[in-house]
């Protein structure tokens, strides 16, 4: 690997500074170029992942889950039982803790 000299790093810093000054002096054009570049990248990604994505037919979709009617009915009956218990609890008069 090439040894980096302080002179090389200073030269790179000088070039970077000149590039930043150039972009600062031409800020409007630089902003337009950055927006155009971002738009091109977005268009490429859209093209890649939306237009060329493999099209899946409705019949090819396979679900990992299987609906089980018995389990669903059991859950509904449990919910009905809990609801009935809550309604019965509304009619109970609680014990007065302060007047035994």
LINNORPE-V145598 format. One record per residue. N is the residue number from 1. RES is the residue in one letter. SS is DSSP state (A for helix, B for strand, O for the rest). D_CENTER is the distance of its C-alpha to the mean C-alpha in whole Angstrom. Layout:
BEGIN
n | res | ss | d_center
N | RES | SS | D_CENTER
N | RES | SS | D_CENTER
END
This chain:
BEGIN
n | res | ss | d_center
1 | X | O | 41
2 | X | O | 43
3 | X | O | 44
4 | X | O | 42
5 | X | O | 45
6 | X | A | 44
7 | X | A | 46
8 | X | A | 43
9 | X | A | 40
10 | X | A | 42
11 | X | A | 42
12 | X | A | 39
13 | X | A | 38
14 | X | A | 41
15 | X | A | 39
16 | X | A | 36
17 | X | A | 37
18 | X | A | 39
19 | X | A | 36
20 | X | A | 34
21 | X | A | 37
22 | X | A | 37
23 | X | A | 34
24 | X | A | 35
25 | X | A | 38
26 | X | O | 36
27 | X | A | 33
28 | X | A | 33
29 | X | A | 33
30 | X | A | 31
31 | X | A | 28
32 | X | A | 29
33 | X | A | 28
34 | X | A | 25
35 | X | A | 24
36 | X | A | 25
37 | X | A | 24
38 | X | A | 20
39 | X | A | 21
40 | X | A | 23
41 | X | A | 20
42 | X | A | 17
43 | X | A | 20
44 | X | A | 20
45 | X | A | 17
46 | X | A | 17
47 | X | A | 20
48 | X | A | 19
49 | X | A | 16
50 | X | A | 17
51 | X | A | 21
52 | X | O | 22
53 | X | O | 19
54 | X | O | 22
55 | X | O | 23
56 | X | O | 23
57 | X | O | 25
58 | X | A | 25
59 | X | A | 28
60 | X | A | 26
61 | X | O | 23
62 | X | O | 24
63 | X | O | 22
64 | X | O | 22
65 | X | O | 24
66 | X | O | 27
67 | X | O | 28
68 | X | O | 31
69 | X | A | 33
70 | X | A | 35
71 | X | A | 32
72 | X | A | 31
73 | X | A | 35
74 | X | A | 35
75 | X | A | 32
76 | X | A | 34
77 | X | A | 37
78 | X | A | 36
79 | X | A | 34
80 | X | A | 37
81 | X | A | 39
82 | X | A | 37
83 | X | A | 38
84 | X | A | 41
85 | X | A | 42
86 | X | A | 40
87 | X | A | 42
88 | X | A | 45
89 | X | A | 44
90 | X | A | 44
91 | X | A | 48
92 | X | O | 49
93 | X | O | 51
94 | X | O | 50
95 | X | O | 52
96 | X | O | 53
97 | X | O | 53
98 | X | O | 55
99 | X | O | 58
100 | X | O | 59
END
